[in-house]
Amino acid sequence: MAPGPRRQPLSRSARVALLLEVLLSIGALGGGLVLILAPRGEIMPLPLSALAGSPFDTYFVPGLILFGVLGVGPLVAARLAWLGHSLASVATFVVGSALLIWVAVEIAIIGYSNQPPLQAIYLVLALAILVAALGQLGERAERPDRAANRPVAPDGLPGGSASPG
């Protein structure tokens, strides 16, 4: 059995993005699942009064959003980074932006709390993910595209074929 094509090693920014996305995903999957299973704060002691002024009566819908967007989403982005996919940096940027929006909306609805300092931690994590995304974009811009390195025939077509078939 012949070995498959060798995967290029991950860049430093891609490794950082992958790590941060997996960490975010673990926390969001766990937190989202708890909110889905116990939407009235039965497991995680969150008062329903904190949702006053929001469109939510319980933590069920926020739990779904947390689980899906910030739990599953970073896993997709991490997989793209692992594969070296061209959309990995965009996916990482979307994840960082989504987390930043989540924290901002949470602070706007329930206020800032530093007991425990989860909002501050996730704000820093969002910024770190965004920096990793920008690093991935910069590294991608610096490295020549594989397609650009293919030989081009005098007729301007890659591979030297003057006619299609």
Buried (B, 14 or more C-beta within 10 A) or exposed (E): EEEEEEEEEBBEBBBBBBBBBBBBBEBBBBBBBBBBEBBEBEEBEBEEEBBEEBEBEBBBBBBBBBBEBBBBBBBBBBBBBBEBBEEBBBBBBBBBBBBBEBBEEBEEBBEEEEEEEBBEEBBEBBEBBBBBBBBBBEBBEEEEEEEEEEEEEEEEEEEEEEEEE
